């Protein structure tokens, strides 16, 4: 199946919108959730009140980055998927409309004879 122009444009617009939404609403919560998970895991390994050592900080930092990355993937992938679906629907409607118009023209040509 050939990808139409609206499908590609919808994909790009959806990815851009997902990126903007990630910057506005996903960056900070992703960092917070990843940090909480990191603190929980570091607490399991090194004891409940974490000491100011390097390894627990590295673990918490890694999970914060992982949380931000996961949030970004979800927002950008979701936006891209929604944009692609909207573009596909628009391309399908345009193709069906063009096919119906061609069928009507053919019908008019045969009725004029």
Biopython code that builds the backbone (N, CA, C, O; Angstrom):
import numpy as np
from Bio.PDB.StructureBuilder import StructureBuilder

atoms = [
    (1, "UNK", "N", (0.838, -1.169, 0.000)),
    (1, "UNK", "CA", (0.000, 0.000, 0.000)),
    (1, "UNK", "C", (0.883, 1.231, 0.000)),
    (1, "UNK", "O", (1.834, 1.328, 0.776)),
    (2, "UNK", "N", (0.567, 2.159, -0.865)),
    (2, "UNK", "CA", (1.365, 3.368, -0.985)),
    (2, "UNK", "C", (0.943, 4.381, 0.086)),
    (2, "UNK", "O", (-0.245, 4.634, 0.286)),
    (3, "UNK", "N", (1.929, 4.947, 0.762)),
    (3, "UNK", "CA", (1.641, 5.918, 1.805)),
    (3, "UNK", "C", (1.350, 7.265, 1.165)),
    (3, "UNK", "O", (2.136, 7.758, 0.356)),
    (4, "UNK", "N", (0.230, 7.853, 1.526)),
    (4, "UNK", "CA", (-0.169, 9.131, 0.960)),
    (4, "UNK", "C", (0.504, 10.299, 1.642)),
    (4, "UNK", "O", (1.179, 10.156, 2.662)),
    (5, "UNK", "N", (0.300, 11.451, 1.049)),
    (5, "UNK", "CA", (0.906, 12.664, 1.593)),
    (5, "UNK", "C", (0.337, 13.018, 2.961)),
    (5, "UNK", "O", (1.074, 13.424, 3.861)),
    (6, "UNK", "N", (-0.969, 12.866, 3.113)),
    (6, "UNK", "CA", (-1.590, 13.218, 4.392)),
    (6, "UNK", "C", (-1.106, 12.293, 5.509)),
    (6, "UNK", "O", (-0.978, 12.715, 6.658)),
    (7, "UNK", "N", (-0.839, 11.044, 5.170)),
    (7, "UNK", "CA", (-0.345, 10.110, 6.187)),
    (7, "UNK", "C", (1.030, 10.535, 6.690)),
    (7, "UNK", "O", (1.282, 10.546, 7.895)),
    (8, "UNK", "N", (1.919, 10.884, 5.760)),
    (8, "UNK", "CA", (3.260, 11.336, 6.165)),
    (8, "UNK", "C", (3.190, 12.644, 6.936)),
    (8, "UNK", "O", (3.845, 12.798, 7.967)),
    (9, "UNK", "N", (2.394, 13.591, 6.438)),
    (9, "UNK", "CA", (2.273, 14.868, 7.143)),
    (9, "UNK", "C", (1.675, 14.677, 8.535)),
    (9, "UNK", "O", (2.122, 15.299, 9.499)),
    (10, "UNK", "N", (0.670, 13.820, 8.635)),
    (10, "UNK", "CA", (0.071, 13.545, 9.935)),
    (10, "UNK", "C", (1.066, 12.929, 10.899)),
    (10, "UNK", "O", (1.065, 13.244, 12.089)),
    (11, "UNK", "N", (1.925, 12.042, 10.378)),
    (11, "UNK", "CA", (2.960, 11.427, 11.207)),
    (11, "UNK", "C", (3.919, 12.487, 11.743)),
    (11, "UNK", "O", (4.242, 12.494, 12.931)),
    (12, "UNK", "N", (4.369, 13.377, 10.869)),
    (12, "UNK", "CA", (5.320, 14.409, 11.295)),
    (12, "UNK", "C", (4.675, 15.408, 12.251)),
    (12, "UNK", "O", (5.289, 15.807, 13.240)),
    (13, "UNK", "N", (3.463, 15.805, 11.965)),
    (13, "UNK", "CA", (2.760, 16.746, 12.849)),
    (13, "UNK", "C", (2.506, 16.102, 14.207)),
    (13, "UNK", "O", (2.670, 16.746, 15.244)),
    (14, "UNK", "N", (2.106, 14.833, 14.202)),
    (14, "UNK", "CA", (1.878, 14.128, 15.465)),
    (14, "UNK", "C", (3.149, 13.972, 16.280)),
    (14, "UNK", "O", (3.121, 14.090, 17.504)),
    (15, "UNK", "N", (4.273, 13.704, 15.603)),
    (15, "UNK", "CA", (5.549, 13.586, 16.321)),
    (15, "UNK", "C", (5.949, 14.929, 16.913)),
    (15, "UNK", "O", (6.441, 14.987, 18.040)),
    (16, "UNK", "N", (5.744, 16.005, 16.169)),
    (16, "UNK", "CA", (6.056, 17.341, 16.699)),
    (16, "UNK", "C", (5.176, 17.706, 17.872)),
    (16, "UNK", "O", (5.648, 18.256, 18.867)),
    (17, "UNK", "N", (3.893, 17.397, 17.755)),
    (17, "UNK", "CA", (2.973, 17.684, 18.861)),
    (17, "UNK", "C", (3.325, 16.838, 20.086)),
    (17, "UNK", "O", (3.259, 17.321, 21.216)),
    (18, "UNK", "N", (3.696, 15.584, 19.862)),
    (18, "UNK", "CA", (4.107, 14.733, 20.979)),
    (18, "UNK", "C", (5.363, 15.244, 21.656)),
    (18, "UNK", "O", (5.497, 15.158, 22.876)),
    (19, "UNK", "N", (6.285, 15.778, 20.863)),
    (19, "UNK", "CA", (7.510, 16.339, 21.426)),
    (19, "UNK", "C", (7.214, 17.579, 22.263)),
    (19, "UNK", "O", (7.790, 17.761, 23.336)),
    (20, "UNK", "N", (6.323, 18.424, 21.775)),
    (20, "UNK", "CA", (5.943, 19.629, 22.537)),
    (20, "UNK", "C", (5.220, 19.226, 23.816)),
    (20, "UNK", "O", (5.495, 19.773, 24.884)),
    (21, "UNK", "N", (4.296, 18.269, 23.714)),
    (21, "UNK", "CA", (3.595, 17.811, 24.918)),
    (21, "UNK", "C", (4.556, 17.175, 25.915)),
    (21, "UNK", "O", (4.402, 17.340, 27.125)),
    (22, "UNK", "N", (5.538, 16.454, 25.409)),
    (22, "UNK", "CA", (6.542, 15.878, 26.309)),
    (22, "UNK", "C", (7.302, 16.975, 27.033)),
    (22, "UNK", "O", (7.527, 16.882, 28.240)),
    (23, "UNK", "N", (7.698, 18.010, 26.312)),
    (23, "UNK", "CA", (8.442, 19.101, 26.944)),
    (23, "UNK", "C", (7.593, 19.829, 27.974)),
    (23, "UNK", "O", (8.106, 20.263, 29.006)),
    (24, "UNK", "N", (6.288, 19.970, 27.704)),
    (24, "UNK", "CA", (5.422, 20.704, 28.622)),
    (24, "UNK", "C", (4.912, 19.856, 29.785)),
    (24, "UNK", "O", (4.821, 20.337, 30.914)),
    (25, "UNK", "N", (4.582, 18.596, 29.509)),
    (25, "UNK", "CA", (3.886, 17.819, 30.529)),
    (25, "UNK", "C", (4.539, 16.493, 30.878)),
    (25, "UNK", "O", (4.037, 15.799, 31.762)),
    (26, "UNK", "N", (5.632, 16.106, 30.231)),
    (26, "UNK", "CA", (6.185, 14.792, 30.501)),
    (26, "UNK", "C", (7.575, 14.782, 31.091)),
    (26, "UNK", "O", (7.983, 13.791, 31.696)),
    (27, "UNK", "N", (8.307, 15.860, 30.928)),
    (27, "UNK", "CA", (9.700, 15.895, 31.368)),
    (27, "UNK", "C", (9.819, 15.822, 32.891)),
    (27, "UNK", "O", (10.535, 14.974, 33.423)),
    (28, "UNK", "N", (9.126, 16.697, 33.573)),
    (28, "UNK", "CA", (9.225, 16.734, 35.034)),
    (28, "UNK", "C", (8.606, 15.504, 35.704)),
    (28, "UNK", "O", (9.238, 14.921, 36.585)),
    (29, "UNK", "N", (7.383, 15.086, 35.315)),
    (29, "UNK", "CA", (6.846, 13.864, 35.940)),
    (29, "UNK", "C", (7.685, 12.619, 35.659)),
    (29, "UNK", "O", (7.810, 11.749, 36.521)),
    (30, "UNK", "N", (8.265, 12.528, 34.449)),
    (30, "UNK", "CA", (9.136, 11.391, 34.159)),
    (30, "UNK", "C", (10.344, 11.366, 35.074)),
    (30, "UNK", "O", (10.762, 10.308, 35.544)),
    (31, "UNK", "N", (10.898, 12.539, 35.321)),
    (31, "UNK", "CA", (12.045, 12.640, 36.219)),
    (31, "UNK", "C", (11.656, 12.281, 37.654)),
    (31, "UNK", "O", (12.385, 11.572, 38.348)),
    (32, "UNK", "N", (10.503, 12.778, 38.083)),
    (32, "UNK", "CA", (10.054, 12.479, 39.450)),
    (32, "UNK", "C", (9.785, 10.992, 39.640)),
    (32, "UNK", "O", (10.229, 10.399, 40.623)),
    (33, "UNK", "N", (9.065, 10.394, 38.709)),
    (33, "UNK", "CA", (8.722, 8.976, 38.845)),
    (33, "UNK", "C", (9.975, 8.111, 38.776)),
    (33, "UNK", "O", (10.124, 7.168, 39.554)),
    (34, "UNK", "N", (10.880, 8.429, 37.845)),
    (34, "UNK", "CA", (12.137, 7.693, 37.773)),
    (34, "UNK", "C", (12.966, 7.857, 39.043)),
    (34, "UNK", "O", (13.605, 6.908, 39.499)),
    (35, "UNK", "N", (12.956, 9.055, 39.609)),
    (35, "UNK", "CA", (13.691, 9.288, 40.851)),
    (35, "UNK", "C", (13.131, 8.499, 42.019)),
    (35, "UNK", "O", (13.881, 7.966, 42.838)),
    (36, "UNK", "N", (11.814, 8.427, 42.093)),
    (36, "UNK", "CA", (11.185, 7.653, 43.173)),
    (36, "UNK", "C", (11.511, 6.172, 43.029)),
    (36, "UNK", "O", (11.806, 5.491, 44.011)),
    (37, "UNK", "N", (11.453, 5.687, 41.799)),
    (37, "UNK", "CA", (11.815, 4.274, 41.576)),
    (37, "UNK", "C", (13.279, 4.047, 41.921)),
    (37, "UNK", "O", (13.617, 3.031, 42.530)),
    (38, "UNK", "N", (14.158, 4.977, 41.543)),
    (38, "UNK", "CA", (15.578, 4.868, 41.868)),
    (38, "UNK", "C", (15.834, 4.893, 43.360)),
    (38, "UNK", "O", (16.653, 4.126, 43.865)),
    (39, "UNK", "N", (15.141, 5.767, 44.068)),
    (39, "UNK", "CA", (15.308, 5.823, 45.525)),
    (39, "UNK", "C", (14.833, 4.531, 46.165)),
    (39, "UNK", "O", (15.460, 4.032, 47.100)),
    (40, "UNK", "N", (13.734, 3.987, 45.670)),
    (40, "UNK", "CA", (13.222, 2.726, 46.217)),
    (40, "UNK", "C", (14.213, 1.592, 45.991)),
    (40, "UNK", "O", (14.487, 0.813, 46.903)),
    (41, "UNK", "N", (14.746, 1.497, 44.784)),
    (41, "UNK", "CA", (15.695, 0.418, 44.492)),
    (41, "UNK", "C", (16.998, 0.617, 45.261)),
    (41, "UNK", "O", (17.542, -0.341, 45.810)),
    (42, "UNK", "N", (17.500, 1.835, 45.308)),
    (42, "UNK", "CA", (18.726, 2.089, 46.076)),
    (42, "UNK", "C", (18.495, 1.841, 47.565)),
    (42, "UNK", "O", (19.404, 1.389, 48.261)),
    (43, "UNK", "N", (17.289, 2.133, 48.062)),
    (43, "UNK", "CA", (16.955, 1.858, 49.456)),
    (43, "UNK", "C", (16.950, 0.372, 49.757)),
    (43, "UNK", "O", (17.326, -0.048, 50.851)),
    (44, "UNK", "N", (16.518, -0.435, 48.773)),
    (44, "UNK", "CA", (16.524, -1.894, 48.969)),
    (44, "UNK", "C", (17.952, -2.435, 49.037)),
    (44, "UNK", "O", (18.237, -3.357, 49.801)),
    (45, "UNK", "N", (18.854, -1.850, 48.227)),
    (45, "UNK", "CA", (20.231, -2.329, 48.206)),
    (45, "UNK", "C", (21.076, -1.796, 49.365)),
    (45, "UNK", "O", (21.854, -2.542, 49.958)),
    (46, "UNK", "N", (20.927, -0.512, 49.688)),
    (46, "UNK", "CA", (21.833, 0.142, 50.642)),
    (46, "UNK", "C", (21.183, 0.525, 51.958)),
    (46, "UNK", "O", (21.843, 1.160, 52.781)),
    (47, "UNK", "N", (19.947, 0.182, 52.201)),
    (47, "UNK", "CA", (19.281, 0.533, 53.447)),
    (47, "UNK", "C", (18.374, 1.742, 53.241)),
    (47, "UNK", "O", (18.573, 2.561, 52.343)),
    (48, "UNK", "N", (17.366, 1.815, 54.115)),
    (48, "UNK", "CA", (16.292, 2.804, 53.937)),
    (48, "UNK", "C", (16.773, 4.249, 53.955)),
    (48, "UNK", "O", (16.539, 4.949, 52.969)),
    (49, "UNK", "N", (17.419, 4.741, 54.988)),
    (49, "UNK", "CA", (17.932, 6.114, 54.825)),
    (49, "UNK", "C", (19.220, 6.057, 53.996)),
    (49, "UNK", "O", (20.240, 5.549, 54.461)),
    (50, "UNK", "N", (19.169, 6.571, 52.793)),
    (50, "UNK", "CA", (20.324, 6.489, 51.896)),
    (50, "UNK", "C", (21.461, 7.367, 52.391)),
    (50, "UNK", "O", (21.261, 8.522, 52.766)),
    (51, "UNK", "N", (22.630, 6.808, 52.385)),
    (51, "UNK", "CA", (23.823, 7.571, 52.743)),
    (51, "UNK", "C", (24.239, 8.416, 51.542)),
    (51, "UNK", "O", (23.947, 8.057, 50.401)),
    (52, "UNK", "N", (24.912, 9.524, 51.788)),
    (52, "UNK", "CA", (25.335, 10.365, 50.657)),
    (52, "UNK", "C", (26.562, 9.789, 49.946)),
    (52, "UNK", "O", (27.588, 10.457, 49.822)),
    (53, "UNK", "N", (26.447, 8.573, 49.492)),
    (53, "UNK", "CA", (27.534, 7.913, 48.768)),
    (53, "UNK", "C", (27.306, 8.064, 47.267)),
    (53, "UNK", "O", (26.244, 8.501, 46.822)),
    (54, "UNK", "N", (28.317, 7.697, 46.508)),
    (54, "UNK", "CA", (28.268, 7.891, 45.063)),
    (54, "UNK", "C", (27.332, 6.877, 44.397)),
    (54, "UNK", "O", (26.534, 7.258, 43.541)),
    (55, "UNK", "N", (27.410, 5.626, 44.762)),
    (55, "UNK", "CA", (26.646, 4.588, 44.071)),
    (55, "UNK", "C", (25.129, 4.774, 44.202)),
    (55, "UNK", "O", (24.431, 4.632, 43.198)),
    (56, "UNK", "N", (24.583, 5.085, 45.383)),
    (56, "UNK", "CA", (23.133, 5.340, 45.425)),
    (56, "UNK", "C", (22.726, 6.543, 44.568)),
    (56, "UNK", "O", (21.653, 6.534, 43.963)),
    (57, "UNK", "N", (23.557, 7.559, 44.511)),
    (57, "UNK", "CA", (23.250, 8.726, 43.675)),
    (57, "UNK", "C", (23.272, 8.367, 42.198)),
    (57, "UNK", "O", (22.449, 8.849, 41.419)),
    (58, "UNK", "N", (24.213, 7.523, 41.821)),
    (58, "UNK", "CA", (24.284, 7.089, 40.421)),
    (58, "UNK", "C", (23.049, 6.272, 40.064)),
    (58, "UNK", "O", (22.489, 6.438, 38.980)),
    (59, "UNK", "N", (22.623, 5.402, 40.955)),
    (59, "UNK", "CA", (21.427, 4.588, 40.699)),
    (59, "UNK", "C", (20.201, 5.476, 40.542)),
    (59, "UNK", "O", (19.416, 5.297, 39.611)),
    (60, "UNK", "N", (20.036, 6.430, 41.447)),
    (60, "UNK", "CA", (18.892, 7.342, 41.361)),
    (60, "UNK", "C", (18.972, 8.172, 40.086)),
    (60, "UNK", "O", (17.957, 8.373, 39.419)),
    (61, "UNK", "N", (20.135, 8.647, 39.743)),
    (61, "UNK", "CA", (20.297, 9.428, 38.514)),
    (61, "UNK", "C", (19.993, 8.621, 37.267)),
    (61, "UNK", "O", (19.344, 9.118, 36.347)),
    (62, "UNK", "N", (20.454, 7.388, 37.229)),
    (62, "UNK", "CA", (20.167, 6.530, 36.069)),
    (62, "UNK", "C", (18.673, 6.296, 35.915)),
    (62, "UNK", "O", (18.152, 6.322, 34.800)),
    (63, "UNK", "N", (17.984, 6.069, 37.017)),
    (63, "UNK", "CA", (16.547, 5.839, 36.926)),
    (63, "UNK", "C", (15.794, 7.123, 36.578)),
    (63, "UNK", "O", (14.743, 7.063, 35.940)),
    (64, "UNK", "N", (16.306, 8.265, 36.980)),
    (64, "UNK", "CA", (15.685, 9.524, 36.568)),
    (64, "UNK", "C", (15.804, 9.705, 35.055)),
    (64, "UNK", "O", (14.838, 10.088, 34.396)),
    (65, "UNK", "N", (16.976, 9.432, 34.513)),
    (65, "UNK", "CA", (17.176, 9.525, 33.056)),
    (65, "UNK", "C", (16.297, 8.502, 32.343)),
    (65, "UNK", "O", (15.703, 8.806, 31.309)),
    (66, "UNK", "N", (16.212, 7.305, 32.886)),
    (66, "UNK", "CA", (15.362, 6.273, 32.295)),
    (66, "UNK", "C", (13.889, 6.686, 32.318)),
    (66, "UNK", "O", (13.158, 6.432, 31.361)),
    (67, "UNK", "N", (13.458, 7.316, 33.396)),
    (67, "UNK", "CA", (12.076, 7.802, 33.482)),
    (67, "UNK", "C", (11.793, 8.888, 32.459)),
    (67, "UNK", "O", (10.732, 8.888, 31.834)),
    (68, "UNK", "N", (12.734, 9.821, 32.279)),
    (68, "UNK", "CA", (12.565, 10.876, 31.278)),
    (68, "UNK", "C", (12.540, 10.275, 29.879)),
    (68, "UNK", "O", (11.708, 10.659, 29.057)),
    (69, "UNK", "N", (13.438, 9.341, 29.601)),
    (69, "UNK", "CA", (13.485, 8.699, 28.291)),
    (69, "UNK", "C", (12.195, 7.942, 28.003)),
    (69, "UNK", "O", (11.659, 8.027, 26.898)),
    (70, "UNK", "N", (11.695, 7.204, 28.985)),
    (70, "UNK", "CA", (10.457, 6.446, 28.807)),
    (70, "UNK", "C", (9.279, 7.381, 28.561)),
    (70, "UNK", "O", (8.438, 7.118, 27.701)),
    (71, "UNK", "N", (9.222, 8.457, 29.308)),
    (71, "UNK", "CA", (8.161, 9.436, 29.108)),
    (71, "UNK", "C", (8.230, 10.041, 27.707)),
    (71, "UNK", "O", (7.201, 10.219, 27.056)),
    (72, "UNK", "N", (9.428, 10.353, 27.248)),
    (72, "UNK", "CA", (9.594, 10.901, 25.902)),
    (72, "UNK", "C", (9.164, 9.922, 24.834)),
    (72, "UNK", "O", (8.506, 10.307, 23.867)),
    (73, "UNK", "N", (9.522, 8.675, 24.993)),
    (73, "UNK", "CA", (9.127, 7.655, 24.012)),
    (73, "UNK", "C", (7.610, 7.520, 23.965)),
    (73, "UNK", "O", (7.028, 7.417, 22.885)),
    (74, "UNK", "N", (6.978, 7.519, 25.112)),
    (74, "UNK", "CA", (5.522, 7.375, 25.154)),
    (74, "UNK", "C", (4.842, 8.569, 24.486)),
    (74, "UNK", "O", (3.930, 8.380, 23.681)),
    (75, "UNK", "N", (5.265, 9.791, 24.804)),
    (75, "UNK", "CA", (4.627, 10.976, 24.238)),
    (75, "UNK", "C", (4.861, 11.072, 22.732)),
    (75, "UNK", "O", (3.918, 11.317, 21.980)),
    (76, "UNK", "N", (6.083, 10.885, 22.286)),
    (76, "UNK", "CA", (6.390, 11.045, 20.861)),
    (76, "UNK", "C", (5.781, 9.904, 20.050)),
    (76, "UNK", "O", (5.242, 10.137, 18.969)),
    (77, "UNK", "N", (5.860, 8.686, 20.553)),
    (77, "UNK", "CA", (5.265, 7.558, 19.841)),
    (77, "UNK", "C", (3.750, 7.674, 19.798)),
    (77, "UNK", "O", (3.132, 7.403, 18.769)),
    (78, "UNK", "N", (3.157, 8.071, 20.901)),
    (78, "UNK", "CA", (1.697, 8.240, 20.925)),
    (78, "UNK", "C", (1.232, 9.343, 19.992)),
    (78, "UNK", "O", (0.246, 9.176, 19.274)),
    (79, "UNK", "N", (1.930, 10.465, 19.995)),
    (79, "UNK", "CA", (1.576, 11.554, 19.082)),
    (79, "UNK", "C", (1.756, 11.156, 17.635)),
    (79, "UNK", "O", (0.923, 11.485, 16.790)),
    (80, "UNK", "N", (2.836, 10.450, 17.340)),
    (80, "UNK", "CA", (3.072, 9.984, 15.973)),
    (80, "UNK", "C", (1.989, 9.014, 15.534)),
    (80, "UNK", "O", (1.506, 9.086, 14.403)),
    (81, "UNK", "N", (1.610, 8.119, 16.413)),
    (81, "UNK", "CA", (0.571, 7.146, 16.082)),
    (81, "UNK", "C", (-0.765, 7.827, 15.812)),
    (81, "UNK", "O", (-1.457, 7.486, 14.853)),
    (82, "UNK", "N", (-1.125, 8.782, 16.652)),
    (82, "UNK", "CA", (-2.381, 9.503, 16.441)),
    (82, "UNK", "C", (-2.354, 10.298, 15.141)),
    (82, "UNK", "O", (-3.340, 10.312, 14.403)),
    (83, "UNK", "N", (-1.244, 10.954, 14.856)),
    (83, "UNK", "CA", (-1.123, 11.710, 13.612)),
    (83, "UNK", "C", (-1.157, 10.808, 12.394)),
    (83, "UNK", "O", (-1.776, 11.150, 11.386)),
    (84, "UNK", "N", (-0.498, 9.661, 12.474)),
    (84, "UNK", "CA", (-0.492, 8.718, 11.362)),
    (84, "UNK", "C", (-1.902, 8.188, 11.109)),
    (84, "UNK", "O", (-2.326, 8.073, 9.959)),
    (85, "UNK", "N", (-2.632, 7.865, 12.182)),
    (85, "UNK", "CA", (-4.002, 7.375, 12.028)),
    (85, "UNK", "C", (-4.898, 8.436, 11.395)),
    (85, "UNK", "O", (-5.694, 8.127, 10.509)),
    (86, "UNK", "N", (-4.772, 9.679, 11.844)),
    (86, "UNK", "CA", (-5.581, 10.755, 11.271)),
    (86, "UNK", "C", (-5.241, 10.953, 9.796)),
    (86, "UNK", "O", (-6.145, 11.142, 8.982)),
    (87, "UNK", "N", (-3.976, 10.914, 9.438)),
    (87, "UNK", "CA", (-3.576, 11.061, 8.045)),
    (87, "UNK", "C", (-4.049, 9.911, 7.184)),
    (87, "UNK", "O", (-4.445, 10.116, 6.036)),
    (88, "UNK", "N", (-4.015, 8.698, 7.724)),
    (88, "UNK", "CA", (-4.497, 7.537, 6.983)),
    (88, "UNK", "C", (-5.988, 7.642, 6.720)),
    (88, "UNK", "O", (-6.454, 7.336, 5.623)),
    (89, "UNK", "N", (-6.731, 8.071, 7.718)),
    (89, "UNK", "CA", (-8.176, 8.259, 7.527)),
    (89, "UNK", "C", (-8.433, 9.322, 6.469)),
    (89, "UNK", "O", (-9.299, 9.147, 5.612)),
    (90, "UNK", "N", (-7.697, 10.410, 6.520)),
    (90, "UNK", "CA", (-7.865, 11.483, 5.541)),
    (90, "UNK", "C", (-7.515, 11.005, 4.135)),
    (90, "UNK", "O", (-8.229, 11.324, 3.185)),
    (91, "UNK", "N", (-6.438, 10.253, 3.987)),
    (91, "UNK", "CA", (-6.075, 9.704, 2.673)),
    (91, "UNK", "C", (-7.141, 8.740, 2.159)),
    (91, "UNK", "O", (-7.469, 8.751, 0.973)),
    (92, "UNK", "N", (-7.678, 7.915, 3.041)),
    (92, "UNK", "CA", (-8.710, 6.963, 2.634)),
    (92, "UNK", "C", (-9.963, 7.685, 2.171)),
    (92, "UNK", "O", (-10.559, 7.313, 1.160)),
    (93, "UNK", "N", (-10.364, 8.709, 2.898)),
    (93, "UNK", "CA", (-11.546, 9.479, 2.508)),
    (93, "UNK", "C", (-11.317, 10.156, 1.157)),
    (93, "UNK", "O", (-12.210, 10.170, 0.309)),
    (94, "UNK", "N", (-10.139, 10.709, 0.958)),
    (94, "UNK", "CA", (-9.843, 11.353, -0.331)),
    (94, "UNK", "C", (-9.860, 10.350, -1.474)),
    (94, "UNK", "O", (-10.400, 10.644, -2.540)),
    (95, "UNK", "N", (-9.280, 9.174, -1.275)),
    (95, "UNK", "CA", (-9.264, 8.148, -2.323)),
    (95, "UNK", "C", (-10.673, 7.663, -2.654)),
    (95, "UNK", "O", (-11.015, 7.490, -3.823)),
    (96, "UNK", "N", (-11.476, 7.449, -1.638)),
    (96, "UNK", "CA", (-12.846, 6.984, -1.875)),
    (96, "UNK", "C", (-13.664, 8.060, -2.584)),
    (96, "UNK", "O", (-14.463, 7.755, -3.469)),
    (97, "UNK", "N", (-13.461, 9.320, -2.194)),
    (97, "UNK", "CA", (-14.181, 10.416, -2.824)),
    (97, "UNK", "C", (-13.783, 10.538, -4.297)),
    (97, "UNK", "O", (-14.635, 10.756, -5.158)),
    (98, "UNK", "N", (-12.486, 10.396, -4.580)),
    (98, "UNK", "CA", (-12.021, 10.465, -5.962)),
    (98, "UNK", "C", (-12.551, 9.281, -6.767)),
    (98, "UNK", "O", (-12.930, 9.449, -7.926)),
    (99, "UNK", "N", (-12.583, 8.095, -6.176)),
    (99, "UNK", "CA", (-13.112, 6.929, -6.869)),
    (99, "UNK", "C", (-14.605, 7.079, -7.145)),
    (99, "UNK", "O", (-15.083, 6.689, -8.210)),
    (100, "UNK", "N", (-15.336, 7.640, -6.196)),
    (100, "UNK", "CA", (-16.769, 7.857, -6.391)),
    (100, "UNK", "C", (-17.015, 8.889, -7.489)),
    (100, "UNK", "O", (-17.936, 8.736, -8.291)),
    (101, "UNK", "N", (-16.197, 9.936, -7.526)),
    (101, "UNK", "CA", (-16.342, 10.958, -8.565)),
    (101, "UNK", "C", (-16.031, 10.365, -9.939)),
    (101, "UNK", "O", (-16.710, 10.684, -10.915)),
    (102, "UNK", "N", (-15.020, 9.513, -10.027)),
    (102, "UNK", "CA", (-14.687, 8.869, -11.292)),
    (102, "UNK", "C", (-15.810, 7.936, -11.730)),
    (102, "UNK", "O", (-16.131, 7.876, -12.917)),
    (103, "UNK", "N", (-16.409, 7.211, -10.798)),
    (103, "UNK", "CA", (-17.515, 6.320, -11.132)),
    (103, "UNK", "C", (-18.724, 7.111, -11.607)),
    (103, "UNK", "O", (-19.425, 6.685, -12.525)),
    (104, "UNK", "N", (-18.970, 8.255, -10.990)),
    (104, "UNK", "CA", (-20.087, 9.108, -11.418)),
    (104, "UNK", "C", (-19.842, 9.653, -12.812)),
    (104, "UNK", "O", (-20.771, 9.714, -13.617)),
    (105, "UNK", "N", (-18.628, 10.045, -13.114)),
    (105, "UNK", "CA", (-18.291, 10.541, -14.456)),
    (105, "UNK", "C", (-18.486, 9.445, -15.492)),
    (105, "UNK", "O", (-19.021, 9.689, -16.573)),
    (106, "UNK", "N", (-18.050, 8.243, -15.159)),
    (106, "UNK", "CA", (-18.198, 7.118, -16.074)),
    (106, "UNK", "C", (-19.676, 6.810, -16.296)),
    (106, "UNK", "O", (-20.087, 6.498, -17.413)),
    (107, "UNK", "N", (-20.461, 6.897, -15.246)),
    (107, "UNK", "CA", (-21.892, 6.654, -15.333)),
    (107, "UNK", "C", (-22.578, 7.712, -16.200)),
    (107, "UNK", "O", (-23.472, 7.391, -16.984)),
    (108, "UNK", "N", (-22.160, 8.967, -16.060)),
    (108, "UNK", "CA", (-22.722, 10.055, -16.855)),
    (108, "UNK", "C", (-22.361, 9.886, -18.328)),
    (108, "UNK", "O", (-23.187, 10.149, -19.203)),
    (109, "UNK", "N", (-21.135, 9.447, -18.607)),
    (109, "UNK", "CA", (-20.695, 9.249, -19.989)),
    (109, "UNK", "C", (-21.506, 8.146, -20.663)),
    (109, "UNK", "O", (-21.887, 8.269, -21.827)),
    (110, "UNK", "N", (-21.768, 7.066, -19.924)),
    (110, "UNK", "CA", (-22.536, 5.967, -20.529)),
    (110, "UNK", "C", (-24.003, 6.334, -20.674)),
    (110, "UNK", "O", (-24.656, 5.845, -21.595)),
    (111, "UNK", "N", (-24.543, 7.167, -19.812)),
    (111, "UNK", "CA", (-25.950, 7.554, -19.915)),
    (111, "UNK", "C", (-26.159, 8.596, -21.023)),
    (111, "UNK", "O", (-27.258, 8.691, -21.571)),
    (112, "UNK", "N", (-25.120, 9.382, -21.364)),
    (112, "UNK", "CA", (-25.230, 10.373, -22.418)),
    (112, "UNK", "C", (-25.265, 9.722, -23.788)),
    (112, "UNK", "O", (-25.764, 10.335, -24.732)),
    (113, "UNK", "N", (-24.780, 8.560, -23.932)),
    (113, "UNK", "CA", (-24.739, 7.875, -25.241)),
    (113, "UNK", "C", (-26.056, 7.379, -25.601)),
    (113, "UNK", "O", (-26.221, 6.778, -26.663)),
]
sb = StructureBuilder()
sb.init_structure("model")
sb.init_model(0)
sb.init_chain("A")
sb.init_seg("    ")
for serial, (resi, resn, name, xyz) in enumerate(atoms, 1):
    if name == "N":
        sb.init_residue(resn, " ", resi, " ")
    sb.init_atom(name, np.array(xyz, "f"), 0.0, 1.0, " ", f" {name:<3s}", serial, name[0])
structure = sb.get_structure()
